Amino acid sequence: MPNLCDCCLIDRFPVSVKHLAQDANMQFPLSLRAFLRDAQCPHAGCVTLHLKFLAPPSIPVRTMLVSMRIVYNNADIGVRVGSRENLDGPTFATLVTLDVGACTQATFTAEQTQLFANRNNVGLRDVVVYFVRDTNPTFNGCAASPNNSRGVVLAQIASKWTLAHEIGHILGLEHVDDPAPPDPAAPPAELDRLMTGRGTALITNPPPDISSAEITKMAASPFVTNC
Amino acid sequence: MAIDKVDVISALRPDEPNYPVVARQLGNDAAPILAELAEADDVELAAKAASLARFLTGDSARGVLQRATAHRDPVVRGAAAASLGSQPELVDALMGQLLTDSDVGVRKLALGSLQVLKPRGWRDKVDALASNEQVPALQELARRVVQQLP
């Protein structure tokens, strides 16, 4: 079933399809399927997400996508959704609580490997977002994933900015204000930045910023492709 | 350095806390505050407090994990079940109710902790779970754990 929020042009909600059609130089009325198929992303590059649901997120997906697009528009990167899929049934019953270990690129748990193998409809340079209920240990999200099957995990405690933050990690960005307190070496928090390491739920003055250096790095990522 | 609640919450708010480092820096003095957070309605903080308790030393984790084990939200109970895998002295007091929890994620993490610790006196309980478990993957895990328990 096509979903209007999967289009890279949806950076607010609710939206007027008539205005969207006008913005995309398309005639109105039009079918949703035709809009999703034919509307062109005007961005310099696009990141394509595939949403796979083991558990419903607490923050609506459309809110996370719109929040991400607002930030990524500033980097001229479009965010589009390539597919949605529910991962349910006995195979996934025990992965709803996902063991992510230390959440580092160095090692992956057996459960991460098992989950990230589910890549229906996913291109080599696309990114999968797995929505789980919770992780062990407790994280809002985790971007650690095998190099040949990149993806992120989002838990139900994720904030509306966590998706954009974790995909930022996939695109090569690191936290801008690490280490976090109580480390005595902690620098001042940068809570107006997407890549704050102090908690995206604490972001102030939204939308959060990305620096020009970060934009350069994101644009060079293999996961940002032609729209 | 005295630790206050603001310090502890700041340490737990990151999307991806570095639990071992945070536990070392906060120290066991944070345990009473973590225990308070572990029974609060804020599931994010409660679950993160329970996850952090894995790295507390001595008897400091007891109060945190007791409260997390009794939390209404399975995400918090699951975090407690996982942390018990590093707190062997608390297993006899807290693991029983987690192993028979109504939530599949909690049961899985409880089994995982028993698989790590291999404590004595748990074989029959895990065997009973293996017999009654309705989720095939969890039943399989329970059977594997039974084989590993003394």
Interface residues (C-beta under 8 A of the other chain):
Chain A: P90 T91 A93 T94 V96 T97 D99 C103 R133 D134 N136 P137 T138 F139 N140 G141 C142 Q156 I157 A158 S159 T162 H165 E166 P179 A180 P181 P182 D183 G197 R198 G199 T200 A201 L202
Chain B: M1 I3 D7 S10 A11 R13 P14 D15 E16 P17 N18 Y19 V21 V22 Q25 L26 V43 E44 A47 K48 A50 S51 R54 V75 G78 A79 A82 V104 G105 V106 K108 L109 G112 V135 P136 A137 L138 L141
